[in-house]
């Protein structure tokens, strides 16, 4: 449990949110 884990998780959610937003606008 370190910053790398938190940053990776945050990055994953950011990508997931961006993809969901793009799919929602199709």
N, C-alpha and C positions, 0 to 999 in steps of 0.2 A: 504493500500500500504506500505509494509515493506519488510525487507530482506527475511522473510519467503516466501512471495509471489514470489519474484524474484528467490529464490532458488528452489522453487517448479516448477516454469515455466521452469527454466534452466534444472532441472532434467528431466522433462517431455520431453523436446526437445532432450536431450541426449539419453534417452531411445528410443524415436521415430526414431532418426537418426541411432541408433545402429540396430534397427529392420529393417529399410529400407535397411541398408547396408547388413545385413544378407540375406534378401529376394532377393536383387539384385545379390548376389553371388551364389544363388541356381542354 
